[in-house]
Amino acid sequence: MSDMTAETSTASFEPGGRRRHRRPRQHGTGMRRALVLAMAVPVASVALSGPSAFAAGKGIGTTAKTATLDADDQQMVTNLETRVLDTRLGSNVSGVVLDAESDATLWDHNAATALMPASNVKLATATGALTVLGPDHRFTTNVVYGDGRLTLVGGGDRTLTGADLAELAKTAVDGLKAAGLTSVKVAVDDSLFPEPSLANGWNTGYYPDSVAPVRALVVDGHGVDDTSLDAGQVFARQLAANGVTVDGNVTRATASEHDVPVARHQSAPLSDIVHTMLKKSDNNIAETLLRMTALGAGRPATFEGGTEVVRQVLSERYGVSLANFEMYDGSGLSRADRIPAATLAEILELLTQDRYAPTLGSILDGLPVSGEAGSTLGPEWGRFDDVNSSCAVGKVHAKTGTLTGAIALSGLTQGKDGKWKVFSFIENGSTANASDIKDAMDGLAATVNGCWA
């Protein structure tokens, strides 16, 4: 199964030459995004029309810059060379460490080898969504009326709540009563997305606990087979509670262009939704965002359409190397996904650059923090709690990834020398206990931080 996480603190970078180096702050004080979001605009047309002026491709593992190591970095590299051989990690391990200031590769261990990345795929999904749609994009859920029927129209808002539906129902009831109507039929329209299907590398056992069939309408993140009809039933009950009789069962229908708009709800900005997706490692949000990204770029709302757009954004907009890159879903649940640690590090390195902060800042803010309760890197998940890694509590900001046979950890930390470093570690196929593998991987992150010398 994929990770489950919750709110933690954030990392960011301060002014200082090309990059900013700022001490990580607790979530809730991330108001720095307010200014940068005002400057952000969707760039789908730029991202997909041809090579970007920014496409410079570092080619980690091939033509990457190699750093001249100072004493602290040399000690880190020496320690990593030993600790990456930890038997708990098995023999199929890849990893890389970059200097965030210079982009230079400090350490490379099979970094170009493509491995199953699990939920680290969400870093690519988030980058695509924010770039194509823009961080201030909001998803809209509508209610329309026609021919005696209220239709709840899904707009791809995976964060829609029962309280939101209650407000929509109240507004709709006020309109019905003003028109002298006391009875209505109810339908749902989720035609924004095609009929749900399995991604390459998925199986039906994922439904509905690991991920629900991907539809354009859902309420309270319910893990059910038909989230659209479920949302419609919740909406119908709220109409009834407000004094309107619902005639018959909730059905599925396509709203007519002649239907009258009755009520609408807009989601929080995409930047907030991405933040939540990364903190909770929410598979359902990830898959919905993949489809909305495809639609935003004029592609079909499918796994194939979404992953095609993400690939183009990464390569053409940002110059990320996609050698050996295979992405089949938005969440990382697919066992066919393959991404090198070098590519994940390139994506994360974008977050340290001022020019991308207005668009990608919420990814940086959304990375879980080591040792903080409520996060996948928290003690309730056994993270950063042993003698070797506990020194790094509060110092590592990283996306976790967990599937049977695959564990990943990719993020940023400030080294012993005060410099920010980007890292990515992936292991596939270890036969050790998952908690032991995670302890060993946390130790690698603590090594990069330098507190485990």
C-alpha positions as CSV (number, residue, x, y, z in Angstrom):
1,M,0.0,0.0,0.0
2,S,1.0,3.6,-0.4
3,D,1.9,6.0,2.4
4,M,-0.6,7.8,4.5
5,T,0.5,11.1,6.0
6,A,-0.9,14.2,7.7
7,E,0.1,17.9,8.4
8,T,3.7,18.7,9.3
9,S,6.0,21.7,8.8
10,T,7.5,23.2,5.7
11,A,10.8,24.0,4.1
12,S,11.8,27.0,2.1
13,F,14.7,29.0,0.8
14,E,15.8,32.5,1.5
15,P,17.3,35.2,-0.7
16,G,21.0,34.7,-1.4
17,G,22.2,34.7,-5.0
18,R,20.3,32.4,-7.3
19,R,18.6,30.5,-4.5
20,R,17.0,31.2,-1.2
21,H,18.0,29.4,2.0
22,R,15.5,29.7,4.7
23,R,15.0,27.7,7.8
24,P,12.0,25.4,7.6
25,R,8.9,26.8,9.2
26,Q,5.9,25.2,10.8
27,H,2.8,24.7,8.6
28,G,0.4,27.5,9.3
29,T,3.0,30.2,8.9
30,G,3.4,29.5,5.2
31,M,2.1,32.9,4.2
32,R,5.2,33.4,2.0
33,R,3.1,31.7,-0.7
34,A,0.6,34.6,-0.8
35,L,2.9,36.9,-2.7
36,V,4.3,34.3,-5.1
37,L,0.9,32.9,-6.0
38,A,-0.2,36.3,-7.1
39,M,2.4,36.1,-9.8
40,A,1.7,32.6,-10.9
41,V,-0.1,31.8,-14.1
42,P,-1.0,28.6,-15.9
43,V,1.7,27.8,-18.5
44,A,0.1,24.8,-20.3
45,S,0.6,26.5,-23.7
46,V,4.2,27.2,-22.9
47,A,4.9,23.8,-21.5
48,L,3.5,21.9,-24.3
49,S,4.2,24.0,-27.4
50,G,7.9,23.2,-27.7
51,P,11.2,23.3,-25.9
52,S,11.3,25.8,-23.1
53,A,14.0,28.4,-22.6
54,F,14.5,26.8,-19.2
55,A,15.2,23.3,-20.6
56,A,18.8,22.9,-19.8
57,G,18.9,19.2,-18.7
58,K,21.6,18.5,-16.1
59,G,21.8,14.8,-17.1
60,I,22.5,13.5,-13.6
61,G,24.6,10.4,-13.8
62,T,25.8,11.2,-17.3
63,T,26.9,14.9,-17.8
64,A,26.2,16.2,-14.3
65,K,28.6,18.6,-12.6
66,T,30.7,16.9,-10.0
67,A,31.5,18.8,-6.9
68,T,34.9,19.4,-5.3
69,L,34.2,18.0,-1.8
70,D,35.0,19.8,1.3
71,A,35.8,17.9,4.5
72,D,32.2,17.6,5.6
73,D,31.0,16.4,2.2
74,Q,33.8,13.9,2.0
75,Q,32.9,12.5,5.3
76,M,29.2,12.3,4.2
77,V,30.2,10.5,1.0
78,T,32.5,8.1,2.9
79,N,29.7,7.2,5.3
80,L,27.1,6.8,2.6
81,E,29.3,4.4,0.7
82,T,29.4,2.2,3.7
83,R,25.8,2.7,4.9
84,V,24.1,2.1,1.5
85,L,25.5,-1.5,1.8
86,D,23.3,-2.1,4.9
87,T,21.9,-5.5,4.4
88,R,18.4,-4.2,5.5
89,L,18.3,-2.3,2.2
90,G,19.1,-5.3,0.1
91,S,21.2,-5.3,-3.1
92,N,18.9,-3.3,-5.4
93,V,19.4,0.3,-4.1
94,S,19.9,3.6,-5.9
95,G,20.7,7.0,-4.5
96,V,22.0,10.4,-5.2
97,V,22.9,13.6,-3.3
98,L,23.1,17.0,-4.9
99,D,24.4,20.4,-3.7
100,A,21.3,22.6,-4.0
101,E,23.4,25.8,-4.5
102,S,25.6,24.5,-7.4
103,D,23.5,21.6,-8.7
104,A,26.7,19.5,-8.5
105,T,26.4,15.8,-7.7
106,L,28.0,15.0,-4.4
107,W,27.3,11.3,-4.3
108,D,25.9,8.8,-6.8
109,H,25.1,5.2,-6.3
110,N,23.3,3.7,-9.3
111,A,21.4,6.9,-9.5
112,A,20.4,6.4,-13.2
113,T,18.9,3.0,-12.5
114,A,15.1,3.1,-12.8
115,L,13.4,1.5,-9.8
116,M,9.8,1.3,-8.6
117,P,9.4,4.7,-6.8
118,A,6.0,4.1,-5.0
119,S,4.5,7.4,-3.8
120,N,7.5,9.5,-4.9
121,V,5.6,9.6,-8.2
122,K,3.4,12.2,-6.6
123,L,6.3,14.7,-6.9
124,A,6.0,14.4,-10.7
125,T,2.2,14.6,-10.5
126,A,2.3,17.7,-8.4
127,T,4.8,19.4,-10.7
128,G,2.6,18.7,-13.7
129,A,-0.6,19.9,-12.1
130,L,0.8,23.2,-10.7
131,T,2.5,24.0,-13.9
132,V,-0.4,23.3,-16.3
133,L,-3.3,24.6,-14.1
134,G,-1.5,27.2,-11.9
135,P,-1.3,27.2,-8.1
136,D,-4.4,29.4,-7.7
137,H,-6.6,27.2,-9.8
138,R,-9.8,26.1,-8.1
139,F,-12.1,23.2,-8.9
140,T,-15.8,23.9,-9.3
141,T,-18.8,21.7,-8.3
142,N,-22.1,22.9,-9.8
143,V,-25.8,22.3,-9.2
144,V,-28.1,22.9,-12.1
145,Y,-31.9,22.5,-12.6
146,G,-34.0,21.4,-15.5
147,D,-37.1,19.3,-16.2
148,G,-37.8,18.8,-12.5
149,R,-34.3,17.6,-11.8
150,L,-31.4,18.9,-9.8
151,T,-28.1,17.7,-11.1
152,L,-24.9,17.7,-9.1
153,V,-22.1,18.2,-11.6
154,G,-18.6,17.0,-10.6
155,G,-15.7,19.2,-11.4
156,G,-12.8,17.1,-10.2
157,D,-12.7,18.4,-6.6
158,R,-11.4,15.5,-4.5
159,T,-11.6,17.6,-1.4
160,L,-15.4,18.3,-1.5
161,T,-16.9,17.8,1.9
162,G,-20.3,17.1,3.4
163,A,-20.4,20.6,4.7
164,D,-19.8,21.9,1.2
165,L,-22.7,19.8,-0.1
166,A,-24.9,21.1,2.7
167,E,-24.3,24.6,1.5
168,L,-25.0,23.7,-2.1
169,A,-28.2,21.9,-0.9
170,K,-29.3,24.9,1.2
171,T,-28.9,27.3,-1.8
172,A,-30.7,24.9,-4.1
173,V,-33.6,24.5,-1.6
174,D,-33.9,28.3,-1.3
175,G,-34.2,28.6,-5.0
176,L,-36.7,25.7,-5.3
177,K,-39.0,27.1,-2.6
178,A,-38.8,30.6,-4.1
179,A,-40.1,29.0,-7.3
180,G,-42.9,27.2,-5.4
181,L,-41.3,23.7,-5.8
182,T,-41.3,21.2,-3.0
183,S,-40.3,18.0,-4.9
184,V,-37.4,17.3,-7.2
185,K,-35.5,14.5,-8.8
186,V,-31.7,14.2,-8.2
187,A,-29.0,13.1,-10.5
188,V,-25.2,13.2,-10.7
189,D,-23.1,14.2,-13.7
190,D,-19.5,12.9,-13.5
191,S,-19.0,12.9,-17.3
192,L,-15.9,15.1,-16.9
193,F,-13.9,11.9,-16.6
194,P,-14.4,8.7,-18.6
195,E,-15.6,5.5,-17.0
196,P,-13.0,4.4,-14.4
197,S,-10.3,1.9,-15.5
198,L,-7.3,0.2,-14.1
199,A,-3.8,1.7,-14.7
200,N,-1.0,-0.4,-16.0
201,G,0.3,-2.0,-12.9
202,W,-2.9,-1.8,-10.9
203,N,-5.2,-4.7,-9.9
204,T,-8.8,-4.7,-8.6
205,G,-7.5,-5.4,-5.1
206,Y,-6.6,-1.7,-4.8
207,Y,-10.3,-0.8,-4.8
208,P,-11.6,0.9,-2.8
209,D,-9.2,1.0,0.1
210,S,-5.9,2.0,-1.5
211,V,-7.6,4.1,-4.2
212,A,-11.2,4.4,-5.3
213,P,-12.3,4.2,-9.0
214,V,-11.4,7.6,-10.3
215,R,-14.5,9.7,-10.8
216,A,-15.1,13.5,-11.1
217,L,-17.4,13.6,-8.0
218,V,-16.8,12.5,-4.4
219,V,-17.6,13.7,-1.0
220,D,-15.5,13.5,2.2
221,G,-13.0,11.2,0.4
222,H,-15.3,8.3,0.7
223,G,-13.6,5.0,-0.3
224,V,-16.5,3.4,-2.2
225,D,-16.9,1.9,-5.7
226,D,-19.2,4.7,-7.0
227,T,-18.2,7.9,-5.4
228,S,-20.5,9.9,-7.7
229,L,-23.7,8.2,-6.7
230,D,-22.6,8.2,-3.1
231,A,-22.1,12.0,-3.2
232,G,-25.5,12.3,-4.9
233,Q,-27.1,10.4,-2.1
234,V,-25.5,12.6,0.5
235,F,-26.8,15.6,-1.4
236,A,-30.3,14.1,-1.7
237,R,-30.5,13.6,2.1
238,Q,-29.4,17.1,2.7
239,L,-32.2,18.4,0.4
240,A,-34.7,16.3,2.3
241,A,-33.4,17.6,5.6
242,N,-34.1,21.1,4.3
243,G,-37.8,20.3,3.5
244,V,-37.7,19.2,-0.2
245,T,-39.0,15.8,-1.2
246,V,-36.6,13.8,-3.4
247,D,-38.5,11.9,-6.0
248,G,-37.1,8.4,-6.6
249,N,-33.5,7.3,-6.4
250,V,-30.4,9.2,-7.4
251,T,-29.5,8.6,-11.0
252,R,-26.6,9.3,-13.3
253,A,-27.3,11.8,-16.0
254,T,-25.5,14.4,-18.2
255,A,-26.5,18.0,-17.5
256,S,-28.1,19.9,-20.4
257,E,-26.7,23.2,-21.6
258,H,-30.3,24.5,-21.1
259,D,-30.2,23.6,-17.4
260,V,-30.3,26.6,-15.1
261,P,-27.4,27.2,-12.7
262,V,-28.6,27.0,-9.1
263,A,-25.5,26.8,-6.9
264,R,-21.8,26.2,-7.1
265,H,-18.8,25.5,-4.8
266,Q,-15.2,26.2,-5.5
267,S,-12.4,24.3,-3.9
268,A,-9.4,25.7,-2.1
269,P,-6.5,26.8,-4.4
270,L,-4.6,24.0,-6.1
271,S,-1.6,24.9,-4.0
272,D,-3.4,24.0,-0.9
273,I,-4.7,20.7,-2.4
274,V,-1.2,19.7,-3.5
275,H,0.0,20.5,0.0
276,T,-2.6,18.2,1.4
277,M,-1.9,15.5,-1.2
278,L,1.8,15.4,-0.2
279,K,1.2,15.6,3.5
280,K,-1.3,12.7,3.5
281,S,0.2,11.0,0.4
282,D,-3.4,10.9,-0.8
283,N,-3.7,8.5,-3.7
284,N,-7.2,9.7,-4.7
285,I,-6.2,13.3,-4.9
286,A,-3.2,12.4,-7.0
287,E,-5.2,10.4,-9.5
288,T,-7.8,13.2,-9.8
289,L,-5.1,15.8,-10.3
290,L,-3.6,13.7,-13.0
291,R,-6.8,13.8,-14.9
292,M,-7.4,17.5,-14.4
293,T,-3.9,18.2,-15.6
294,A,-4.6,16.3,-18.8
295,L,-7.8,18.3,-19.3
296,G,-6.0,21.5,-18.6
297,A,-3.6,20.7,-21.4
298,G,-6.3,19.6,-23.8
299,R,-5.7,15.9,-23.4
300,P,-8.2,13.1,-22.5
301,A,-8.8,12.7,-18.8
302,T,-7.1,9.3,-18.7
303,F,-4.0,7.8,-17.1
304,E,-2.4,8.0,-20.5
305,G,-3.4,11.6,-21.2
306,G,-2.2,12.7,-17.7
307,T,1.1,11.0,-17.7
308,E,1.9,12.2,-21.2
309,V,1.4,15.8,-20.0
310,V,3.5,15.3,-16.9
311,R,6.3,13.9,-19.1
312,Q,6.1,16.9,-21.4
313,V,6.1,19.4,-18.5
314,L,9.1,17.8,-16.8
315,S,11.2,17.6,-20.0
316,E,10.1,20.6,-22.0
317,R,9.3,23.1,-19.3
318,Y,12.0,22.2,-16.8
319,G,14.6,20.2,-18.7
320,V,14.4,17.2,-16.4
321,S,16.0,14.1,-17.9
322,L,13.5,11.4,-18.5
323,A,15.9,8.6,-19.4
324,N,14.4,5.3,-18.1
325,F,11.3,7.2,-16.8
326,E,8.1,5.1,-16.8
327,M,5.0,6.6,-15.2
328,Y,1.6,5.0,-15.6
329,D,-0.5,6.6,-12.8
330,G,-0.5,9.7,-10.6
331,S,-0.2,8.1,-7.2
332,G,2.7,5.6,-7.6
333,L,0.5,2.6,-6.8
334,S,1.4,1.2,-10.2
335,R,3.9,-1.6,-9.9
336,A,5.0,-0.8,-13.5
337,D,6.2,2.7,-12.6
338,R,10.0,3.2,-12.8
339,I,11.8,6.4,-12.0
340,P,15.6,6.8,-11.3
341,A,16.6,8.5,-8.1
342,A,18.5,11.0,-10.3
343,T,15.2,12.1,-11.9
344,L,13.5,12.5,-8.5
345,A,16.4,14.6,-7.3
346,E,16.2,16.8,-10.4
347,I,12.5,17.4,-9.7
348,L,13.2,18.3,-6.1
349,E,16.1,20.6,-7.1
350,L,13.6,22.7,-9.0
351,L,12.1,23.7,-5.7
352,T,15.3,25.4,-4.6
353,Q,15.3,27.8,-7.5
354,D,13.7,31.3,-7.1
355,R,12.3,31.4,-10.6
356,Y,10.1,28.3,-9.9
357,A,8.9,29.3,-6.4
358,P,5.7,31.0,-7.6
359,T,4.5,27.9,-9.3
360,L,6.1,25.0,-7.3
361,G,6.3,26.5,-3.8
362,S,3.5,24.3,-2.4
363,I,5.4,21.2,-3.2
364,L,8.2,22.4,-1.0
365,D,5.7,23.4,1.7
366,G,4.0,20.0,1.4
367,L,6.9,17.7,2.1
368,P,6.5,15.8,5.3
369,V,9.1,16.6,8.1
370,S,11.1,14.0,9.9
371,G,9.9,12.9,13.3
372,E,6.8,15.1,13.4
373,A,3.6,13.4,14.6
374,G,0.9,13.1,12.0
375,S,3.4,12.7,9.2
376,T,4.6,9.6,7.3
377,L,7.9,10.6,8.8
378,G,6.4,10.7,12.3
379,P,7.1,8.4,15.2
380,E,3.7,6.7,14.8
381,W,5.2,5.2,11.6
382,G,8.5,4.4,13.3
383,R,10.4,7.1,11.4
384,F,13.5,8.8,12.6
385,D,13.2,7.2,16.1
386,D,16.3,5.0,16.3
387,V,19.8,5.8,17.7
388,N,21.2,6.7,14.3
389,S,18.5,8.8,12.8
390,S,16.8,10.5,15.8
391,C,19.4,13.3,15.6
392,A,17.7,14.4,12.3
393,V,14.3,14.9,13.8
394,G,12.9,18.2,12.4
395,K,15.7,18.5,9.9
396,V,14.6,16.4,6.9
397,H,11.9,17.4,4.5
398,A,11.0,14.5,2.2
399,K,8.4,12.5,0.3
400,T,8.1,8.9,1.5
401,G,7.1,6.0,-0.7
402,T,6.0,2.5,0.4
403,L,4.8,-0.4,-1.6
404,T,5.4,-4.1,-1.1
405,G,8.9,-4.6,-2.4
406,A,9.7,-0.9,-2.8
407,I,10.6,1.9,-0.3
408,A,11.7,5.4,-1.3
409,L,12.7,8.6,0.5
410,S,13.4,11.8,-1.5
411,G,13.8,15.3,-0.2
412,L,16.0,18.1,1.2
413,T,18.0,18.7,4.3
414,Q,20.6,21.2,5.5
415,G,24.0,19.6,5.9
416,K,26.5,19.9,8.6
417,D,28.2,22.6,6.6
418,G,25.0,24.6,6.5
419,K,24.4,23.9,2.8
420,W,21.1,22.6,1.5
421,K,21.3,19.2,-0.1
422,V,18.8,17.3,-2.3
423,F,18.7,13.6,-2.0
424,S,16.8,10.6,-3.3
425,F,17.1,7.0,-2.1
426,I,15.1,4.0,-3.5
427,E,15.3,0.3,-2.7
428,N,13.4,-2.5,-4.4
429,G,13.2,-6.1,-3.4
430,S,14.7,-6.2,0.1
431,T,13.5,-9.1,2.1
432,A,13.9,-7.3,5.4
433,N,11.1,-6.1,7.5
434,A,9.6,-2.8,6.2
435,S,10.3,-1.0,9.5
436,D,13.9,-2.1,9.4
437,I,14.3,-0.9,5.8
438,K,12.8,2.5,6.7
439,D,15.2,2.7,9.7
440,A,18.1,2.1,7.4
441,M,16.8,4.7,4.9
442,D,16.2,7.3,7.6
443,G,19.9,6.7,8.5
444,L,20.9,7.6,5.0
445,A,19.0,10.9,5.3
446,A,20.6,11.6,8.7
447,T,23.9,10.9,7.1
448,V,23.2,13.6,4.4
449,N,22.2,15.9,7.2
450,G,25.5,15.2,8.9
451,C,24.1,14.7,12.4
452,W,24.9,11.0,12.1
453,A,28.6,11.4,11.4
